[in-house]
Amino acid sequence: MNASESNREKKRMLKIANTLGLHARAAGKIVALANQYESKLFLRKDEEEVDGSSILSILTLSCPKGTEVEVKIIGEDSEAFMESLTELFSNKFGEEA
């Protein structure tokens, strides 16, 4: 991996903090956000990694409240995408005050 590739890939552990966990509505918000960026999103729980642009793929991870997922974003706008995604997780997908 050269320097330009490493600048395009961002990884971070994010925790599911909302009461209902990563359910269909929350997964839909992740996919909607992913559609605003050129970069590709991948979510990993344990040994399973899924495409973050698919609601069904995200739901297969089965993430209740408290689950930590590894987020990997690859692409030119990965840094801005990661900031927005981190904020979405921090705000509990807009579900709780």
Backbone as a chain_set.jsonl record, in Angstrom:
{"seq": "MNASESNREKKRMLKIANTLGLHARAAGKIVALANQYESKLFLRKDEEEVDGSSILSILTLSCPKGTEVEVKIIGEDSEAFMESLTELFSNKFGEEA", "coords": {"N": [[0.849, -1.181, 0.0], [0.644, 2.132, -0.928], [1.415, 5.588, 0.0], [-0.678, 7.278, -0.882], [-2.823, 5.511, -1.054], [-3.141, 4.738, 1.622], [-4.003, 7.117, 2.714], [-6.522, 7.199, 1.748], [-7.954, 5.265, 3.003], [-9.815, 4.667, 5.853], [-10.162, 3.583, 9.189], [-12.092, 2.638, 12.015], [-13.309, 1.925, 15.29], [-16.63, 1.692, 16.213], [-19.302, 2.158, 18.495], [-22.468, 0.709, 19.083], [-24.975, 2.553, 20.364], [-27.642, 3.137, 20.688], [-30.864, 2.195, 22.017], [-32.366, 0.206, 20.626], [-30.489, -1.051, 19.08], [-28.729, -2.035, 16.074], [-30.937, -1.827, 13.913], [-33.433, -2.059, 11.256], [-34.229, 0.633, 10.546], [-32.107, 2.196, 11.522], [-30.014, 1.025, 10.07], [-30.848, 1.784, 7.552], [-30.381, 4.532, 7.677], [-27.608, 4.557, 7.761], [-27.033, 3.518, 5.208], [-28.233, 5.497, 3.609], [-26.565, 7.65, 4.218], [-24.161, 6.613, 3.234], [-24.705, 6.676, 0.527], [-24.287, 9.297, -0.101], [-21.643, 9.705, -0.496], [-18.622, 9.049, -2.35], [-16.85, 7.122, -1.549], [-16.344, 3.698, -0.433], [-18.054, 1.722, 1.946], [-17.505, -0.48, 4.634], [-18.553, -2.76, 7.101], [-17.621, -4.463, 10.043], [-18.105, -7.168, 12.216], [-16.874, -9.182, 14.627], [-15.767, -11.898, 12.843], [-17.061, -11.362, 10.515], [-17.532, -9.43, 7.654], [-19.307, -6.876, 6.038], [-20.929, -5.262, 3.226], [-21.442, -1.902, 3.492], [-23.35, -0.498, 2.108], [-25.697, -1.757, 1.862], [-28.755, -2.46, 3.252], [-29.788, -4.963, 4.051], [-27.437, -6.502, 4.227], [-26.118, -5.196, 6.331], [-27.902, -5.727, 8.413], [-27.511, -8.449, 8.76], [-25.365, -8.636, 10.444], [-26.313, -8.502, 13.001], [-26.495, -6.645, 15.481], [-26.881, -5.787, 18.644], [-27.598, -3.254, 21.193], [-24.641, -1.833, 22.5], [-22.82, -3.28, 21.065], [-19.691, -3.358, 19.413], [-18.506, -2.26, 16.34], [-16.261, -2.609, 13.608], [-15.452, -0.093, 11.448], [-14.756, 0.474, 8.11], [-13.669, 2.592, 5.637], [-13.151, 3.267, 2.304], [-11.754, 5.329, -0.07], [-11.702, 8.459, -1.922], [-13.065, 10.478, -0.476], [-13.036, 9.576, 2.114], [-12.327, 10.509, 4.685], [-14.095, 12.651, 5.336], [-16.478, 11.229, 5.151], [-16.142, 9.354, 7.241], [-16.177, 11.073, 9.447], [-18.836, 12.012, 9.354], [-20.232, 9.599, 9.644], [-19.376, 8.731, 12.164], [-20.523, 10.712, 13.715], [-23.24, 10.151, 13.25], [-23.477, 7.627, 14.521], [-22.779, 8.444, 17.142], [-24.904, 10.118, 17.741], [-26.881, 8.304, 18.162], [-28.297, 7.417, 15.942], [-30.266, 9.294, 15.654], [-32.412, 8.599, 17.249], [-32.786, 8.837, 20.007], [-32.922, 11.106, 22.761]], "CA": [[0.0, 0.0, 0.0], [1.444, 3.358, -0.953], [0.912, 6.653, 0.865], [-1.964, 7.797, -1.339], [-3.849, 4.53, -0.706], [-3.381, 4.779, 3.057], [-4.766, 8.328, 2.983], [-7.887, 6.996, 1.284], [-8.613, 4.24, 3.816], [-9.984, 5.03, 7.26], [-10.755, 2.538, 10.023], [-12.429, 3.091, 13.363], [-14.278, 1.114, 16.025], [-17.774, 2.482, 16.661], [-20.173, 1.402, 19.391], [-23.901, 0.894, 18.916], [-25.395, 3.093, 21.653], [-29.091, 3.294, 20.788], [-31.535, 1.106, 22.735], [-32.826, -0.86, 19.735], [-29.382, -1.65, 18.334], [-28.627, -1.734, 14.644], [-32.133, -2.386, 13.287], [-33.644, -1.64, 9.861], [-34.255, 2.09, 10.378], [-30.734, 2.671, 11.719], [-29.252, 0.564, 8.903], [-31.265, 2.646, 6.446], [-29.692, 5.819, 7.816], [-26.221, 4.326, 7.36], [-27.03, 3.382, 3.749], [-28.526, 6.823, 3.045], [-25.336, 8.423, 4.354], [-23.186, 6.032, 2.302], [-25.056, 7.1, -0.829], [-23.862, 10.687, -0.281], [-20.194, 9.723, -0.674], [-18.05, 8.176, -3.379], [-16.096, 6.054, -0.882], [-17.033, 2.445, -0.116], [-18.162, 1.469, 3.381], [-17.564, -1.867, 5.083], [-18.737, -2.919, 8.542], [-17.166, -5.777, 10.489], [-18.368, -7.612, 13.582], [-16.163, -10.45, 14.775], [-15.085, -12.297, 11.602], [-17.925, -11.106, 9.368], [-17.491, -8.08, 7.088], [-20.378, -6.694, 5.063], [-21.028, -4.04, 2.438], [-22.226, -0.912, 4.226], [-24.333, 0.175, 1.258], [-26.841, -2.669, 1.768], [-29.462, -2.605, 4.521], [-29.855, -6.38, 4.415], [-26.1, -6.935, 4.651], [-25.867, -4.634, 7.661], [-28.746, -6.432, 9.382], [-26.981, -9.799, 9.014], [-24.377, -8.569, 11.522], [-27.035, -8.68, 14.266], [-25.776, -5.822, 16.452], [-27.684, -5.145, 19.694], [-26.96, -2.142, 21.908], [-23.378, -2.155, 23.147], [-21.926, -3.944, 20.117], [-18.7, -2.541, 18.717], [-18.247, -2.687, 14.972], [-15.152, -1.945, 12.935], [-15.877, 0.597, 10.245], [-13.671, 0.726, 7.157], [-14.119, 3.393, 4.505], [-12.087, 3.358, 1.301], [-12.056, 6.23, -1.17], [-11.165, 9.828, -1.882], [-13.723, 11.303, 0.546], [-13.176, 8.707, 3.291], [-12.205, 11.248, 5.945], [-15.366, 13.343, 5.584], [-17.469, 10.17, 5.358], [-15.93, 8.816, 8.581], [-16.647, 12.075, 10.416], [-20.301, 11.998, 9.33], [-20.702, 8.319, 10.165], [-19.108, 8.756, 13.607], [-21.546, 11.582, 14.299], [-24.496, 9.404, 13.193], [-23.437, 6.639, 15.609], [-22.771, 9.182, 18.413], [-26.249, 10.654, 17.94], [-27.771, 7.145, 18.287], [-29.097, 7.365, 14.719], [-31.375, 10.247, 15.792], [-33.549, 7.938, 17.877], [-32.955, 9.14, 21.424], [-32.452, 12.444, 23.164]], "C": [[0.892, 1.241, 0.0], [0.757, 4.447, -0.126], [-0.451, 7.163, 0.416], [-3.091, 6.824, -1.015], [-4.156, 4.577, 0.783], [-4.168, 6.027, 3.447], [-6.23, 8.161, 2.603], [-8.633, 5.956, 2.106], [-8.633, 4.668, 5.278], [-10.648, 3.868, 7.984], [-11.008, 3.105, 11.414], [-13.396, 2.09, 13.985], [-15.388, 2.055, 16.501], [-18.712, 1.587, 17.449], [-21.64, 1.741, 19.114], [-24.459, 1.323, 20.272], [-26.907, 3.24, 21.784], [-29.732, 2.029, 21.359], [-31.883, -0.07, 21.828], [-31.713, -1.545, 18.958], [-29.437, -1.276, 16.866], [-29.756, -2.455, 13.908], [-32.339, -1.752, 11.912], [-33.603, -0.122, 9.667], [-32.848, 2.673, 10.529], [-29.852, 2.266, 10.528], [-29.588, 1.413, 7.678], [-30.581, 4.0, 6.488], [-28.217, 5.69, 7.426], [-26.124, 4.263, 5.839], [-27.293, 4.726, 3.083], [-27.288, 7.714, 3.107], [-24.285, 7.928, 3.356], [-23.441, 6.487, 0.867], [-24.662, 8.551, -1.128], [-22.367, 10.811, -0.574], [-19.77, 8.764, -1.774], [-17.356, 6.962, -2.758], [-16.984, 4.853, -0.582], [-16.952, 2.193, 1.386], [-18.26, -0.028, 3.645], [-17.7, -1.872, 6.596], [-18.34, -4.33, 8.919], [-17.546, -5.978, 11.954], [-17.771, -9.002, 13.687], [-15.454, -10.771, 13.455], [-15.892, -11.984, 10.348], [-17.846, -9.643, 8.936], [-18.548, -7.98, 6.006], [-20.257, -5.344, 4.359], [-21.953, -3.075, 3.172], [-23.218, -0.152, 3.383], [-25.589, -0.682, 1.091], [-27.489, -2.845, 3.141], [-29.465, -4.066, 4.963], [-28.507, -6.906, 4.887], [-25.787, -6.442, 6.06], [-26.658, -5.401, 8.719], [-28.223, -7.831, 9.696], [-25.929, -9.804, 10.118], [-25.012, -8.754, 12.899], [-26.315, -7.962, 15.413], [-26.728, -5.184, 17.466], [-26.915, -3.98, 20.324], [-25.699, -2.636, 22.594], [-22.375, -2.842, 22.233], [-20.939, -2.941, 19.533], [-18.475, -3.128, 17.339], [-17.035, -1.93, 14.439], [-15.678, -1.37, 11.631], [-14.644, 0.834, 9.382], [-14.271, 1.465, 5.975], [-12.938, 3.587, 3.571], [-12.529, 4.274, 0.175], [-11.541, 7.628, -0.917], [-11.777, 10.686, -0.773], [-13.93, 10.531, 1.856], [-13.131, 9.469, 4.614], [-13.506, 11.957, 6.304], [-16.476, 12.342, 5.875], [-17.351, 9.622, 6.776], [-16.425, 9.786, 9.646], [-18.168, 12.063, 10.499], [-20.859, 10.722, 9.94], [-20.508, 8.239, 11.682], [-20.164, 9.597, 14.315], [-22.905, 10.871, 14.319], [-24.565, 8.369, 14.318], [-23.524, 7.344, 16.968], [-24.157, 9.73, 18.761], [-27.314, 9.567, 18.006], [-28.765, 7.075, 17.133], [-30.33, 8.27, 14.799], [-32.581, 9.699, 16.526], [-33.8, 8.345, 19.315], [-32.377, 10.507, 21.728], [-31.12, 12.369, 23.846]], "O": [[1.787, 1.372, 0.835], [-0.346, 4.249, 0.382], [-1.301, 7.454, 1.258], [-4.208, 7.257, -0.729], [-5.319, 4.466, 1.173], [-4.926, 5.996, 4.417], [-7.086, 8.902, 3.086], [-9.838, 5.781, 1.92], [-7.597, 4.99, 5.859], [-11.574, 3.245, 7.465], [-10.248, 3.932, 11.919], [-14.206, 1.482, 13.284], [-15.117, 3.086, 17.116], [-18.898, 0.415, 17.122], [-22.001, 2.904, 18.936], [-24.423, 0.548, 21.228], [-27.407, 3.448, 22.89], [-29.203, 0.928, 21.2], [-31.713, -1.224, 22.223], [-31.965, -2.519, 18.25], [-30.108, -0.321, 16.474], [-29.566, -3.538, 13.356], [-31.493, -0.982, 11.458], [-32.996, 0.355, 8.708], [-32.445, 3.54, 9.753], [-29.049, 3.062, 10.042], [-28.713, 1.72, 6.868], [-30.238, 4.556, 5.445], [-27.646, 6.605, 6.832], [-25.24, 4.88, 5.245], [-26.643, 5.061, 2.093], [-26.996, 8.446, 2.161], [-23.605, 8.728, 2.713], [-22.504, 6.662, 0.088], [-24.701, 8.979, -2.281], [-21.88, 11.903, -0.868], [-20.467, 7.799, -2.084], [-17.285, 5.9, -3.376], [-18.206, 4.969, -0.488], [-15.918, 2.421, 2.014], [-18.998, -0.746, 2.971], [-17.05, -1.092, 7.292], [-18.672, -5.285, 8.217], [-17.346, -5.108, 12.802], [-18.126, -9.897, 12.92], [-14.623, -9.986, 13.0], [-15.463, -12.302, 9.239], [-18.062, -8.734, 9.737], [-18.681, -8.868, 5.164], [-19.585, -4.426, 4.828], [-23.111, -3.396, 3.441], [-23.875, 0.76, 3.886], [-26.449, -0.367, 0.269], [-26.849, -3.321, 4.079], [-29.176, -4.368, 6.121], [-28.443, -7.674, 5.846], [-25.253, -7.188, 6.881], [-26.139, -5.69, 9.797], [-28.466, -8.348, 10.787], [-25.627, -10.86, 10.674], [-24.329, -9.12, 13.855], [-25.619, -8.589, 16.211], [-27.323, -4.145, 17.178], [-25.742, -3.756, 20.026], [-25.682, -3.711, 23.193], [-21.203, -2.973, 22.587], [-21.307, -1.814, 19.2], [-18.278, -4.333, 17.185], [-16.814, -0.766, 14.773], [-16.274, -2.077, 10.818], [-13.622, 1.33, 9.857], [-15.256, 1.022, 5.384], [-11.862, 4.015, 3.989], [-13.554, 4.033, -0.463], [-11.015, 7.938, 0.152], [-11.09, 11.527, -0.193], [-14.87, 10.796, 2.605], [-13.827, 9.105, 5.562], [-13.968, 11.874, 7.443], [-17.318, 12.575, 6.743], [-18.366, 9.443, 7.449], [-17.025, 9.369, 10.636], [-18.73, 12.1, 11.594], [-21.848, 10.76, 10.671], [-21.375, 7.737, 12.398], [-20.64, 9.231, 15.39], [-23.641, 10.978, 15.3], [-25.589, 8.248, 14.99], [-24.259, 6.896, 17.849], [-24.531, 9.797, 19.931], [-28.507, 9.857, 17.918], [-29.928, 6.719, 17.322], [-31.317, 8.044, 14.099], [-33.668, 10.271, 16.44], [-34.923, 8.211, 19.802], [-31.473, 10.994, 21.049], [-30.575, 13.396, 24.25]]}, "num_chains": 1, "name": "protein.A"}
